[in-house]
Amino acid sequence: MPKKDEVVINAIEEVVGTSKLGKRKVIVKVQRKHPELGVSKIRRVYEQVGFSLY
């Protein structure tokens, strides 16, 4: 995983925690905390890393 994705991974992990959330809710919650992150970047990392499988 490239270093540029580490920020996004940490933001997603912070939002998701132990709860099961859908992709749309995760994107909205991550953007509330980190408005500089784009939807496509969050979605790409969310799907590639495997958060969607939790």
mmCIF entry with sequence, helices, sheets and N, C-alpha, C, O atoms, coordinates in Angstrom:
data_MODEL
# 
_entry.id   MODEL 
# 
_entity.id                         1 
_entity.type                       polymer 
_entity.pdbx_number_of_molecules   1 
# 
_entity_poly.entity_id                      1 
_entity_poly.type                           'polypeptide(L)' 
_entity_poly.nstd_linkage                   no 
_entity_poly.nstd_monomer                   no 
_entity_poly.pdbx_seq_one_letter_code       MPKKDEVVINAIEEVVGTSKLGKRKVIVKVQRKHPELGVSKIRRVYEQVGFSLY 
_entity_poly.pdbx_seq_one_letter_code_can   MPKKDEVVINAIEEVVGTSKLGKRKVIVKVQRKHPELGVSKIRRVYEQVGFSLY 
_entity_poly.pdbx_strand_id                 A 
# 
loop_
_entity_poly_seq.entity_id 
_entity_poly_seq.num 
_entity_poly_seq.mon_id 
_entity_poly_seq.hetero 
1 1  MET n 
1 2  PRO n 
1 3  LYS n 
1 4  LYS n 
1 5  ASP n 
1 6  GLU n 
1 7  VAL n 
1 8  VAL n 
1 9  ILE n 
1 10 ASN n 
1 11 ALA n 
1 12 ILE n 
1 13 GLU n 
1 14 GLU n 
1 15 VAL n 
1 16 VAL n 
1 17 GLY n 
1 18 THR n 
1 19 SER n 
1 20 LYS n 
1 21 LEU n 
1 22 GLY n 
1 23 LYS n 
1 24 ARG n 
1 25 LYS n 
1 26 VAL n 
1 27 ILE n 
1 28 VAL n 
1 29 LYS n 
1 30 VAL n 
1 31 GLN n 
1 32 ARG n 
1 33 LYS n 
1 34 HIS n 
1 35 PRO n 
1 36 GLU n 
1 37 LEU n 
1 38 GLY n 
1 39 VAL n 
1 40 SER n 
1 41 LYS n 
1 42 ILE n 
1 43 ARG n 
1 44 ARG n 
1 45 VAL n 
1 46 TYR n 
1 47 GLU n 
1 48 GLN n 
1 49 VAL n 
1 50 GLY n 
1 51 PHE n 
1 52 SER n 
1 53 LEU n 
1 54 TYR n 
# 
_struct_asym.id          A 
_struct_asym.entity_id   1 
# 
loop_
_struct_conf.conf_type_id 
_struct_conf.id 
_struct_conf.pdbx_PDB_helix_id 
_struct_conf.beg_label_comp_id 
_struct_conf.beg_label_asym_id 
_struct_conf.beg_label_seq_id 
_struct_conf.pdbx_beg_PDB_ins_code 
_struct_conf.end_label_comp_id 
_struct_conf.end_label_asym_id 
_struct_conf.end_label_seq_id 
_struct_conf.pdbx_end_PDB_ins_code 
_struct_conf.beg_auth_comp_id 
_struct_conf.beg_auth_asym_id 
_struct_conf.beg_auth_seq_id 
_struct_conf.end_auth_comp_id 
_struct_conf.end_auth_asym_id 
_struct_conf.end_auth_seq_id 
_struct_conf.pdbx_PDB_helix_class 
_struct_conf.details 
_struct_conf.pdbx_PDB_helix_length 
HELX_P HELX_P1 AA1 LYS A 3  ? ASP A 5  ? LYS A 3  ASP A 5  5 ? 3  
HELX_P HELX_P2 AA2 GLU A 6  ? VAL A 16 ? GLU A 6  VAL A 16 1 ? 11 
HELX_P HELX_P3 AA3 LYS A 23 ? LYS A 33 ? LYS A 23 LYS A 33 1 ? 11 
HELX_P HELX_P4 AA4 VAL A 39 ? VAL A 49 ? VAL A 39 VAL A 49 1 ? 11 
HELX_P HELX_P5 AA5 PHE A 51 ? LEU A 53 ? PHE A 51 LEU A 53 5 ? 3  
# 
_struct_conf_type.id          HELX_P 
_struct_conf_type.criteria    ? 
_struct_conf_type.reference   ? 
# 
loop_
_atom_site.group_PDB 
_atom_site.id 
_atom_site.type_symbol 
_atom_site.label_atom_id 
_atom_site.label_alt_id 
_atom_site.label_comp_id 
_atom_site.label_asym_id 
_atom_site.label_entity_id 
_atom_site.label_seq_id 
_atom_site.pdbx_PDB_ins_code 
_atom_site.Cartn_x 
_atom_site.Cartn_y 
_atom_site.Cartn_z 
_atom_site.occupancy 
_atom_site.B_iso_or_equiv 
_atom_site.pdbx_formal_charge 
_atom_site.auth_seq_id 
_atom_site.auth_comp_id 
_atom_site.auth_asym_id 
_atom_site.auth_atom_id 
_atom_site.pdbx_PDB_model_num 
ATOM 1   N N  . MET A 1 1  ? 0.840   -1.172 0.000  1.00 0.00 ? 1  MET A N  1 
ATOM 2   C CA . MET A 1 1  ? 0.000   0.000  0.000  1.00 0.00 ? 1  MET A CA 1 
ATOM 3   C C  . MET A 1 1  ? 0.892   1.246  0.000  1.00 0.00 ? 1  MET A C  1 
ATOM 4   O O  . MET A 1 1  ? 1.800   1.357  0.824  1.00 0.00 ? 1  MET A O  1 
ATOM 5   N N  . PRO A 1 2  ? 0.644   2.156  -0.895 1.00 0.00 ? 2  PRO A N  1 
ATOM 6   C CA . PRO A 1 2  ? 1.460   3.377  -0.944 1.00 0.00 ? 2  PRO A CA 1 
ATOM 7   C C  . PRO A 1 2  ? 1.310   4.212  0.323  1.00 0.00 ? 2  PRO A C  1 
ATOM 8   O O  . PRO A 1 2  ? 0.307   4.134  1.031  1.00 0.00 ? 2  PRO A O  1 
ATOM 9   N N  . LYS A 1 3  ? 2.331   5.007  0.582  1.00 0.00 ? 3  LYS A N  1 
ATOM 10  C CA . LYS A 1 3  ? 2.311   5.855  1.776  1.00 0.00 ? 3  LYS A CA 1 
ATOM 11  C C  . LYS A 1 3  ? 1.181   6.865  1.737  1.00 0.00 ? 3  LYS A C  1 
ATOM 12  O O  . LYS A 1 3  ? 0.659   7.248  2.784  1.00 0.00 ? 3  LYS A O  1 
ATOM 13  N N  . LYS A 1 4  ? 0.790   7.306  0.535  1.00 0.00 ? 4  LYS A N  1 
ATOM 14  C CA . LYS A 1 4  ? -0.264  8.310  0.435  1.00 0.00 ? 4  LYS A CA 1 
ATOM 15  C C  . LYS A 1 4  ? -1.606  7.786  0.938  1.00 0.00 ? 4  LYS A C  1 
ATOM 16  O O  . LYS A 1 4  ? -2.485  8.574  1.286  1.00 0.00 ? 4  LYS A O  1 
ATOM 17  N N  . ASP A 1 5  ? -1.772  6.469  0.980  1.00 0.00 ? 5  ASP A N  1 
ATOM 18  C CA . ASP A 1 5  ? -3.033  5.883  1.430  1.00 0.00 ? 5  ASP A CA 1 
ATOM 19  C C  . ASP A 1 5  ? -3.090  5.685  2.940  1.00 0.00 ? 5  ASP A C  1 
ATOM 20  O O  . ASP A 1 5  ? -4.157  5.403  3.485  1.00 0.00 ? 5  ASP A O  1 
ATOM 21  N N  . GLU A 1 6  ? -1.964  5.828  3.618  1.00 0.00 ? 6  GLU A N  1 
ATOM 22  C CA . GLU A 1 6  ? -1.943  5.603  5.067  1.00 0.00 ? 6  GLU A CA 1 
ATOM 23  C C  . GLU A 1 6  ? -2.870  6.559  5.811  1.00 0.00 ? 6  GLU A C  1 
ATOM 24  O O  . GLU A 1 6  ? -3.519  6.170  6.782  1.00 0.00 ? 6  GLU A O  1 
ATOM 25  N N  . VAL A 1 7  ? -2.931  7.808  5.357  1.00 0.00 ? 7  VAL A N  1 
ATOM 26  C CA . VAL A 1 7  ? -3.802  8.802  5.993  1.00 0.00 ? 7  VAL A CA 1 
ATOM 27  C C  . VAL A 1 7  ? -5.258  8.378  5.864  1.00 0.00 ? 7  VAL A C  1 
ATOM 28  O O  . VAL A 1 7  ? -6.031  8.479  6.817  1.00 0.00 ? 7  VAL A O  1 
ATOM 29  N N  . VAL A 1 8  ? -5.623  7.904  4.681  1.00 0.00 ? 8  VAL A N  1 
ATOM 30  C CA . VAL A 1 8  ? -7.001  7.487  4.432  1.00 0.00 ? 8  VAL A CA 1 
ATOM 31  C C  . VAL A 1 8  ? -7.328  6.229  5.232  1.00 0.00 ? 8  VAL A C  1 
ATOM 32  O O  . VAL A 1 8  ? -8.418  6.121  5.792  1.00 0.00 ? 8  VAL A O  1 
ATOM 33  N N  . ILE A 1 9  ? -6.409  5.291  5.290  1.00 0.00 ? 9  ILE A N  1 
ATOM 34  C CA . ILE A 1 9  ? -6.631  4.052  6.047  1.00 0.00 ? 9  ILE A CA 1 
ATOM 35  C C  . ILE A 1 9  ? -6.852  4.368  7.521  1.00 0.00 ? 9  ILE A C  1 
ATOM 36  O O  . ILE A 1 9  ? -7.765  3.831  8.147  1.00 0.00 ? 9  ILE A O  1 
ATOM 37  N N  . ASN A 1 10 ? -6.019  5.232  8.067  1.00 0.00 ? 10 ASN A N  1 
ATOM 38  C CA . ASN A 1 10 ? -6.170  5.612  9.476  1.00 0.00 ? 10 ASN A CA 1 
ATOM 39  C C  . ASN A 1 10 ? -7.495  6.315  9.728  1.00 0.00 ? 10 ASN A C  1 
ATOM 40  O O  . ASN A 1 10 ? -8.132  6.089  10.757 1.00 0.00 ? 10 ASN A O  1 
ATOM 41  N N  . ALA A 1 11 ? -7.915  7.168  8.794  1.00 0.00 ? 11 ALA A N  1 
ATOM 42  C CA . ALA A 1 11 ? -9.185  7.876  8.949  1.00 0.00 ? 11 ALA A CA 1 
ATOM 43  C C  . ALA A 1 11 ? -10.360 6.900  8.911  1.00 0.00 ? 11 ALA A C  1 
ATOM 44  O O  . ALA A 1 11 ? -11.305 7.034  9.688  1.00 0.00 ? 11 ALA A O  1 
ATOM 45  N N  . ILE A 1 12 ? -10.305 5.926  8.016  1.00 0.00 ? 12 ILE A N  1 
ATOM 46  C CA . ILE A 1 12 ? -11.384 4.934  7.920  1.00 0.00 ? 12 ILE A CA 1 
ATOM 47  C C  . ILE A 1 12 ? -11.430 4.077  9.178  1.00 0.00 ? 12 ILE A C  1 
ATOM 48  O O  . ILE A 1 12 ? -12.509 3.821  9.714  1.00 0.00 ? 12 ILE A O  1 
ATOM 49  N N  . GLU A 1 13 ? -10.274 3.633  9.652  1.00 0.00 ? 13 GLU A N  1 
ATOM 50  C CA . GLU A 1 13 ? -10.236 2.815  10.867 1.00 0.00 ? 13 GLU A CA 1 
ATOM 51  C C  . GLU A 1 13 ? -10.780 3.586  12.061 1.00 0.00 ? 13 GLU A C  1 
ATOM 52  O O  . GLU A 1 13 ? -11.468 3.020  12.911 1.00 0.00 ? 13 GLU A O  1 
ATOM 53  N N  . GLU A 1 14 ? -10.475 4.863  12.124 1.00 0.00 ? 14 GLU A N  1 
ATOM 54  C CA . GLU A 1 14 ? -10.955 5.722  13.210 1.00 0.00 ? 14 GLU A CA 1 
ATOM 55  C C  . GLU A 1 14 ? -12.479 5.818  13.197 1.00 0.00 ? 14 GLU A C  1 
ATOM 56  O O  . GLU A 1 14 ? -13.114 5.799  14.252 1.00 0.00 ? 14 GLU A O  1 
ATOM 57  N N  . VAL A 1 15 ? -13.056 5.920  12.024 1.00 0.00 ? 15 VAL A N  1 
ATOM 58  C CA . VAL A 1 15 ? -14.512 6.066  11.883 1.00 0.00 ? 15 VAL A CA 1 
ATOM 59  C C  . VAL A 1 15 ? -15.228 4.740  12.086 1.00 0.00 ? 15 VAL A C  1 
ATOM 60  O O  . VAL A 1 15 ? -16.240 4.678  12.783 1.00 0.00 ? 15 VAL A O  1 
ATOM 61  N N  . VAL A 1 16 ? -14.710 3.690  11.486 1.00 0.00 ? 16 VAL A N  1 
ATOM 62  C CA . VAL A 1 16 ? -15.391 2.402  11.510 1.00 0.00 ? 16 VAL A CA 1 
ATOM 63  C C  . VAL A 1 16 ? -15.357 1.783  12.901 1.00 0.00 ? 16 VAL A C  1 
ATOM 64  O O  . VAL A 1 16 ? -16.384 1.337  13.411 1.00 0.00 ? 16 VAL A O  1 
ATOM 65  N N  . GLY A 1 17 ? -14.190 1.756  13.506 1.00 0.00 ? 17 GLY A N  1 
ATOM 66  C CA . GLY A 1 17 ? -14.072 1.130  14.818 1.00 0.00 ? 17 GLY A CA 1 
ATOM 67  C C  . GLY A 1 17 ? -14.474 -0.333 14.746 1.00 0.00 ? 17 GLY A C  1 
ATOM 68  O O  . GLY A 1 17 ? -13.923 -1.092 13.949 1.00 0.00 ? 17 GLY A O  1 
ATOM 69  N N  . THR A 1 18 ? -15.430 -0.729 15.571 1.00 0.00 ? 18 THR A N  1 
ATOM 70  C CA . THR A 1 18 ? -15.888 -2.114 15.565 1.00 0.00 ? 18 THR A CA 1 
ATOM 71  C C  . THR A 1 18 ? -17.288 -2.253 14.979 1.00 0.00 ? 18 THR A C  1 
ATOM 72  O O  . THR A 1 18 ? -17.839 -3.353 14.947 1.00 0.00 ? 18 THR A O  1 
ATOM 73  N N  . SER A 1 19 ? -17.863 -1.157 14.519 1.00 0.00 ? 19 SER A N  1 
ATOM 74  C CA . SER A 1 19 ? -19.222 -1.213 13.990 1.00 0.00 ? 19 SER A CA 1 
ATOM 75  C C  . SER A 1 19 ? -19.222 -1.556 12.506 1.00 0.00 ? 19 SER A C  1 
ATOM 76  O O  . SER A 1 19 ? -18.226 -1.359 11.808 1.00 0.00 ? 19 SER A O  1 
ATOM 77  N N  . LYS A 1 20 ? -20.335 -2.064 12.044 1.00 0.00 ? 20 LYS A N  1 
ATOM 78  C CA . LYS A 1 20 ? -20.504 -2.364 10.633 1.00 0.00 ? 20 LYS A CA 1 
ATOM 79  C C  . LYS A 1 20 ? -21.233 -1.195 9.981  1.00 0.00 ? 20 LYS A C  1 
ATOM 80  O O  . LYS A 1 20 ? -22.384 -0.903 10.305 1.00 0.00 ? 20 LYS A O  1 
ATOM 81  N N  . LEU A 1 21 ? -20.549 -0.538 9.067  1.00 0.00 ? 21 LEU A N  1 
ATOM 82  C CA . LEU A 1 21 ? -21.130 0.590  8.355  1.00 0.00 ? 21 LEU A CA 1 
ATOM 83  C C  . LEU A 1 21 ? -21.019 0.340  6.862  1.00 0.00 ? 21 LEU A C  1 
ATOM 84  O O  . LEU A 1 21 ? -20.082 -0.307 6.394  1.00 0.00 ? 21 LEU A O  1 
ATOM 85  N N  . GLY A 1 22 ? -21.976 0.854  6.130  1.00 0.00 ? 22 GLY A N  1 
ATOM 86  C CA . GLY A 1 22 ? -21.917 0.770  4.688  1.00 0.00 ? 22 GLY A CA 1 
ATOM 87  C C  . GLY A 1 22 ? -20.936 1.773  4.125  1.00 0.00 ? 22 GLY A C  1 
ATOM 88  O O  . GLY A 1 22 ? -20.484 2.677  4.828  1.00 0.00 ? 22 GLY A O  1 
ATOM 89  N N  . LYS A 1 23 ? -20.607 1.609  2.850  1.00 0.00 ? 23 LYS A N  1 
ATOM 90  C CA . LYS A 1 23 ? -19.623 2.465  2.197  1.00 0.00 ? 23 LYS A CA 1 
ATOM 91  C C  . LYS A 1 23 ? -20.033 3.932  2.224  1.00 0.00 ? 23 LYS A C  1 
ATOM 92  O O  . LYS A 1 23 ? -19.195 4.801  2.465  1.00 0.00 ? 23 LYS A O  1 
ATOM 93  N N  . ARG A 1 24 ? -21.293 4.215  1.983  1.00 0.00 ? 24 ARG A N  1 
ATOM 94  C CA . ARG A 1 24 ? -21.744 5.608  1.960  1.00 0.00 ? 24 ARG A CA 1 
ATOM 95  C C  . ARG A 1 24 ? -21.609 6.284  3.313  1.00 0.00 ? 24 ARG A C  1 
ATOM 96  O O  . ARG A 1 24 ? -21.181 7.435  3.394  1.00 0.00 ? 24 ARG A O  1 
ATOM 97  N N  . LYS A 1 25 ? -21.969 5.582  4.367  1.00 0.00 ? 25 LYS A N  1 
ATOM 98  C CA . LYS A 1 25 ? -21.866 6.163  5.708  1.00 0.00 ? 25 LYS A CA 1 
ATOM 99  C C  . LYS A 1 25 ? -20.413 6.381  6.089  1.00 0.00 ? 25 LYS A C  1 
ATOM 100 O O  . LYS A 1 25 ? -20.079 7.382  6.723  1.00 0.00 ? 25 LYS A O  1 
ATOM 101 N N  . VAL A 1 26 ? -19.556 5.460  5.712  1.00 0.00 ? 26 VAL A N  1 
ATOM 102 C CA . VAL A 1 26 ? -18.138 5.613  6.015  1.00 0.00 ? 26 VAL A CA 1 
ATOM 103 C C  . VAL A 1 26 ? -17.585 6.844  5.306  1.00 0.00 ? 26 VAL A C  1 
ATOM 104 O O  . VAL A 1 26 ? -16.858 7.635  5.906  1.00 0.00 ? 26 VAL A O  1 
ATOM 105 N N  . ILE A 1 27 ? -17.930 7.005  4.032  1.00 0.00 ? 27 ILE A N  1 
ATOM 106 C CA . ILE A 1 27 ? -17.440 8.146  3.263  1.00 0.00 ? 27 ILE A CA 1 
ATOM 107 C C  . ILE A 1 27 ? -17.894 9.455  3.898  1.00 0.00 ? 27 ILE A C  1 
ATOM 108 O O  . ILE A 1 27 ? -17.098 10.384 4.031  1.00 0.00 ? 27 ILE A O  1 
ATOM 109 N N  . VAL A 1 28 ? -19.152 9.539  4.289  1.00 0.00 ? 28 VAL A N  1 
ATOM 110 C CA . VAL A 1 28 ? -19.681 10.763 4.892  1.00 0.00 ? 28 VAL A CA 1 
ATOM 111 C C  . VAL A 1 28 ? -18.984 11.057 6.218  1.00 0.00 ? 28 VAL A C  1 
ATOM 112 O O  . VAL A 1 28 ? -18.607 12.199 6.481  1.00 0.00 ? 28 VAL A O  1 
ATOM 113 N N  . LYS A 1 29 ? -18.812 10.042 7.044  1.00 0.00 ? 29 LYS A N  1 
ATOM 114 C CA . LYS A 1 29 ? -18.190 10.251 8.353  1.00 0.00 ? 29 LYS A CA 1 
ATOM 115 C C  . LYS A 1 29 ? -16.713 10.623 8.227  1.00 0.00 ? 29 LYS A C  1 
ATOM 116 O O  . LYS A 1 29 ? -16.217 11.456 8.987  1.00 0.00 ? 29 LYS A O  1 
ATOM 117 N N  . VAL A 1 30 ? -16.012 10.013 7.275  1.00 0.00 ? 30 VAL A N  1 
ATOM 118 C CA . VAL A 1 30 ? -14.604 10.361 7.075  1.00 0.00 ? 30 VAL A CA 1 
ATOM 119 C C  . VAL A 1 30 ? -14.490 11.798 6.577  1.00 0.00 ? 30 VAL A C  1 
ATOM 120 O O  . VAL A 1 30 ? -13.606 12.534 7.013  1.00 0.00 ? 30 VAL A O  1 
ATOM 121 N N  . GLN A 1 31 ? -15.375 12.203 5.668  1.00 0.00 ? 31 GLN A N  1 
ATOM 122 C CA . GLN A 1 31 ? -15.307 13.564 5.145  1.00 0.00 ? 31 GLN A CA 1 
ATOM 123 C C  . GLN A 1 31 ? -15.667 14.610 6.194  1.00 0.00 ? 31 GLN A C  1 
ATOM 124 O O  . GLN A 1 31 ? -15.193 15.743 6.110  1.00 0.00 ? 31 GLN A O  1 
ATOM 125 N N  . ARG A 1 32 ? -16.480 14.266 7.165  1.00 0.00 ? 32 ARG A N  1 
ATOM 126 C CA . ARG A 1 32 ? -16.768 15.215 8.245  1.00 0.00 ? 32 ARG A CA 1 
ATOM 127 C C  . ARG A 1 32 ? -15.517 15.505 9.061  1.00 0.00 ? 32 ARG A C  1 
ATOM 128 O O  . ARG A 1 32 ? -15.277 16.648 9.451  1.00 0.00 ? 32 ARG A O  1 
ATOM 129 N N  . LYS A 1 33 ? -14.721 14.472 9.320  1.00 0.00 ? 33 LYS A N  1 
ATOM 130 C CA . LYS A 1 33 ? -13.514 14.647 10.122 1.00 0.00 ? 33 LYS A CA 1 
ATOM 131 C C  . LYS A 1 33 ? -12.337 15.153 9.290  1.00 0.00 ? 33 LYS A C  1 
ATOM 132 O O  . LYS A 1 33 ? -11.490 15.893 9.791  1.00 0.00 ? 33 LYS A O  1 
ATOM 133 N N  . HIS A 1 34 ? -12.287 14.754 8.027  1.00 0.00 ? 34 HIS A N  1 
ATOM 134 C CA . HIS A 1 34 ? -11.179 15.126 7.140  1.00 0.00 ? 34 HIS A CA 1 
ATOM 135 C C  . HIS A 1 34 ? -11.748 15.634 5.814  1.00 0.00 ? 34 HIS A C  1 
ATOM 136 O O  . HIS A 1 34 ? -11.774 14.889 4.834  1.00 0.00 ? 34 HIS A O  1 
ATOM 137 N N  . PRO A 1 35 ? -12.202 16.880 5.766  1.00 0.00 ? 35 PRO A N  1 
ATOM 138 C CA . PRO A 1 35 ? -12.834 17.398 4.543  1.00 0.00 ? 35 PRO A CA 1 
ATOM 139 C C  . PRO A 1 35 ? -11.886 17.487 3.346  1.00 0.00 ? 35 PRO A C  1 
ATOM 140 O O  . PRO A 1 35 ? -12.343 17.639 2.213  1.00 0.00 ? 35 PRO A O  1 
ATOM 141 N N  . GLU A 1 36 ? -10.587 17.394 3.577  1.00 0.00 ? 36 GLU A N  1 
ATOM 142 C CA . GLU A 1 36 ? -9.632  17.488 2.469  1.00 0.00 ? 36 GLU A CA 1 
ATOM 143 C C  . GLU A 1 36 ? -9.561  16.203 1.651  1.00 0.00 ? 36 GLU A C  1 
ATOM 144 O O  . GLU A 1 36 ? -9.021  16.213 0.545  1.00 0.00 ? 36 GLU A O  1 
ATOM 145 N N  . LEU A 1 37 ? -10.094 15.101 2.168  1.00 0.00 ? 37 LEU A N  1 
ATOM 146 C CA . LEU A 1 37 ? -10.065 13.820 1.450  1.00 0.00 ? 37 LEU A CA 1 
ATOM 147 C C  . LEU A 1 37 ? -11.250 13.736 0.504  1.00 0.00 ? 37 LEU A C  1 
ATOM 148 O O  . LEU A 1 37 ? -12.380 14.052 0.879  1.00 0.00 ? 37 LEU A O  1 
ATOM 149 N N  . GLY A 1 38 ? -10.989 13.310 -0.717 1.00 0.00 ? 38 GLY A N  1 
ATOM 150 C CA . GLY A 1 38 ? -12.035 13.194 -1.721 1.00 0.00 ? 38 GLY A CA 1 
ATOM 151 C C  . GLY A 1 38 ? -12.783 11.882 -1.630 1.00 0.00 ? 38 GLY A C  1 
ATOM 152 O O  . GLY A 1 38 ? -12.291 10.900 -1.074 1.00 0.00 ? 38 GLY A O  1 
ATOM 153 N N  . VAL A 1 39 ? -13.984 11.884 -2.188 1.00 0.00 ? 39 VAL A N  1 
ATOM 154 C CA . VAL A 1 39 ? -14.846 10.700 -2.163 1.00 0.00 ? 39 VAL A CA 1 
ATOM 155 C C  . VAL A 1 39 ? -14.195 9.539  -2.905 1.00 0.00 ? 39 VAL A C  1 
ATOM 156 O O  . VAL A 1 39 ? -14.200 8.409  -2.416 1.00 0.00 ? 39 VAL A O  1 
ATOM 157 N N  . SER A 1 40 ? -13.640 9.805  -4.068 1.00 0.00 ? 40 SER A N  1 
ATOM 158 C CA . SER A 1 40 ? -13.063 8.719  -4.864 1.00 0.00 ? 40 SER A CA 1 
ATOM 159 C C  . SER A 1 40 ? -11.872 8.079  -4.167 1.00 0.00 ? 40 SER A C  1 
ATOM 160 O O  . SER A 1 40 ? -11.680 6.866  -4.251 1.00 0.00 ? 40 SER A O  1 
ATOM 161 N N  . LYS A 1 41 ? -11.073 8.886  -3.481 1.00 0.00 ? 41 LYS A N  1 
ATOM 162 C CA . LYS A 1 41 ? -9.911  8.352  -2.756 1.00 0.00 ? 41 LYS A CA 1 
ATOM 163 C C  . LYS A 1 41 ? -10.356 7.474  -1.596 1.00 0.00 ? 41 LYS A C  1 
ATOM 164 O O  . LYS A 1 41 ? -9.805  6.395  -1.379 1.00 0.00 ? 41 LYS A O  1 
ATOM 165 N N  . ILE A 1 42 ? -11.357 7.940  -0.851 1.00 0.00 ? 42 ILE A N  1 
ATOM 166 C CA . ILE A 1 42 ? -11.870 7.158  0.278  1.00 0.00 ? 42 ILE A CA 1 
ATOM 167 C C  . ILE A 1 42 ? -12.473 5.850  -0.219 1.00 0.00 ? 42 ILE A C  1 
ATOM 168 O O  . ILE A 1 42 ? -12.208 4.786  0.340  1.00 0.00 ? 42 ILE A O  1 
ATOM 169 N N  . ARG A 1 43 ? -13.280 5.932  -1.267 1.00 0.00 ? 43 ARG A N  1 
ATOM 170 C CA . ARG A 1 43 ? -13.932 4.749  -1.815 1.00 0.00 ? 43 ARG A CA 1 
ATOM 171 C C  . ARG A 1 43 ? -12.901 3.740  -2.332 1.00 0.00 ? 43 ARG A C  1 
ATOM 172 O O  . ARG A 1 43 ? -13.033 2.540  -2.091 1.00 0.00 ? 43 ARG A O  1 
ATOM 173 N N  . ARG A 1 44 ? -11.878 4.225  -3.042 1.00 0.00 ? 44 ARG A N  1 
ATOM 174 C CA . ARG A 1 44 ? -10.855 3.345  -3.598 1.00 0.00 ? 44 ARG A CA 1 
ATOM 175 C C  . ARG A 1 44 ? -10.122 2.589  -2.485 1.00 0.00 ? 44 ARG A C  1 
ATOM 176 O O  . ARG A 1 44 ? -9.954  1.373  -2.569 1.00 0.00 ? 44 ARG A O  1 
ATOM 177 N N  . VAL A 1 45 ? -9.693  3.296  -1.461 1.00 0.00 ? 45 VAL A N  1 
ATOM 178 C CA . VAL A 1 45 ? -8.975  2.663  -0.358 1.00 0.00 ? 45 VAL A CA 1 
ATOM 179 C C  . VAL A 1 45 ? -9.895  1.721  0.404  1.00 0.00 ? 45 VAL A C  1 
ATOM 180 O O  . VAL A 1 45 ? -9.482  0.629  0.795  1.00 0.00 ? 45 VAL A O  1 
ATOM 181 N N  . TYR A 1 46 ? -11.135 2.133  0.617  1.00 0.00 ? 46 TYR A N  1 
ATOM 182 C CA . TYR A 1 46 ? -12.117 1.326  1.341  1.00 0.00 ? 46 TYR A CA 1 
ATOM 183 C C  . TYR A 1 46 ? -12.297 -0.032 0.664  1.00 0.00 ? 46 TYR A C  1 
ATOM 184 O O  . TYR A 1 46 ? -12.360 -1.064 1.332  1.00 0.00 ? 46 TYR A O  1 
ATOM 185 N N  . GLU A 1 47 ? -12.378 -0.023 -0.658 1.00 0.00 ? 47 GLU A N  1 
ATOM 186 C CA . GLU A 1 47 ? -12.600 -1.267 -1.397 1.00 0.00 ? 47 GLU A CA 1 
ATOM 187 C C  . GLU A 1 47 ? -11.312 -2.078 -1.558 1.00 0.00 ? 47 GLU A C  1 
ATOM 188 O O  . GLU A 1 47 ? -11.344 -3.303 -1.446 1.00 0.00 ? 47 GLU A O  1 
ATOM 189 N N  . GLN A 1 48 ? -10.189 -1.420 -1.815 1.00 0.00 ? 48 GLN A N  1 
ATOM 190 C CA . GLN A 1 48 ? -8.932  -2.136 -2.049 1.00 0.00 ? 48 GLN A CA 1 
ATOM 191 C C  . GLN A 1 48 ? -8.375  -2.792 -0.792 1.00 0.00 ? 48 GLN A C  1 
ATOM 192 O O  . GLN A 1 48 ? -7.868  -3.912 -0.845 1.00 0.00 ? 48 GLN A O  1 
ATOM 193 N N  . VAL A 1 49 ? -8.469  -2.104 0.324  1.00 0.00 ? 49 VAL A N  1 
ATOM 194 C CA . VAL A 1 49 ? -7.878  -2.627 1.559  1.00 0.00 ? 49 VAL A CA 1 
ATOM 195 C C  . VAL A 1 49 ? -8.739  -3.755 2.124  1.00 0.00 ? 49 VAL A C  1 
ATOM 196 O O  . VAL A 1 49 ? -8.221  -4.638 2.808  1.00 0.00 ? 49 VAL A O  1 
ATOM 197 N N  . GLY A 1 50 ? -10.034 -3.739 1.850  1.00 0.00 ? 50 GLY A N  1 
ATOM 198 C CA . GLY A 1 50 ? -10.888 -4.821 2.319  1.00 0.00 ? 50 GLY A CA 1 
ATOM 199 C C  . GLY A 1 50 ? -11.789 -4.435 3.453  1.00 0.00 ? 50 GLY A C  1 
ATOM 200 O O  . GLY A 1 50 ? -12.336 -5.313 4.121  1.00 0.00 ? 50 GLY A O  1 
ATOM 201 N N  . PHE A 1 51 ? -11.968 -3.146 3.704  1.00 0.00 ? 51 PHE A N  1 
ATOM 202 C CA . PHE A 1 51 ? -12.872 -2.722 4.748  1.00 0.00 ? 51 PHE A CA 1 
ATOM 203 C C  . PHE A 1 51 ? -14.312 -3.142 4.425  1.00 0.00 ? 51 PHE A C  1 
ATOM 204 O O  . PHE A 1 51 ? -15.124 -3.343 5.327  1.00 0.00 ? 51 PHE A O  1 
ATOM 205 N N  . SER A 1 52 ? -14.614 -3.270 3.141  1.00 0.00 ? 52 SER A N  1 
ATOM 206 C CA . SER A 1 52 ? -15.971 -3.627 2.747  1.00 0.00 ? 52 SER A CA 1 
ATOM 207 C C  . SER A 1 52 ? -16.311 -5.070 3.134  1.00 0.00 ? 52 SER A C  1 
ATOM 208 O O  . SER A 1 52 ? -17.477 -5.463 3.099  1.00 0.00 ? 52 SER A O  1 
ATOM 209 N N  . LEU A 1 53 ? -15.312 -5.845 3.498  1.00 0.00 ? 53 LEU A N  1 
ATOM 210 C CA . LEU A 1 53 ? -15.550 -7.256 3.849  1.00 0.00 ? 53 LEU A CA 1 
ATOM 211 C C  . LEU A 1 53 ? -15.848 -7.455 5.329  1.00 0.00 ? 53 LEU A C  1 
ATOM 212 O O  . LEU A 1 53 ? -16.196 -8.563 5.737  1.00 0.00 ? 53 LEU A O  1 
ATOM 213 N N  . TYR A 1 54 ? -15.722 -6.412 6.143  1.00 0.00 ? 54 TYR A N  1 
ATOM 214 C CA . TYR A 1 54 ? -15.933 -6.549 7.584  1.00 0.00 ? 54 TYR A CA 1 
ATOM 215 C C  . TYR A 1 54 ? -17.381 -6.738 7.898  1.00 0.00 ? 54 TYR A C  1 
ATOM 216 O O  . TYR A 1 54 ? -17.747 -6.871 9.065  1.00 0.00 ? 54 TYR A O  1 
# 
